[in-house]
Amino acid sequence: MMWRCLGEPPSPPPTPPRRAGRGVRVHPQPFPDKRGRGQRFTMKNDFPRLNVSPEIRRRMVEIARQFRKEPTRSEAMLWLALRGKKLDGIKFRRQQPIGNFVVDFYNSVFRLVVEVDGSVHDDQVELDQERQNILEQLGLNVLRVKSENVEKNLPSVLEMIRSKINELKINASKSPSPFIGEGLGER
């Protein structure tokens, strides 16, 4: 509790996050990463989301389109196995922009990011870890697979993705039922 002298005007109560569109709350604190200084993030469906300017958003979409046109061999192989809900009826997007990043594959239902790491990633381990930490702070689940595994043993990679999805399903089923709305919500 903060004490003040008599005659001093009362300090204003903390302001709740302001609304920024339907179901989106803007939080006043900057994103907690040294690279994200000055950026703000919003909550949509109770998950944080990076706010980027419309110019950066358009640029990231352009980059994603270019990446889709020129996939690596392992990305193309994995995409053939994932596209059209081929993996257990689960939809994946390819080269999906998320804030300042473009992820290789993304499933919005399980908030699962699948990154295919080629040999170039051997030289940027620290950078990849920072990027993964930011994505995880956004409530995303990141699964990294080696490009050699995709090319040499695609069924085992698909099984890794299935296992991760099953793990996420189990974790989601362990969460408590809501008190209001859907579910019985016993107290």
Summary of the structure (lengths in Angstrom):
residues: 187
radius of gyration: 20.7
end to end distance: 31.9
largest distance: 75.7
contacts: 444
relative contact order: 0.11
helix: 41%
strand: 23%
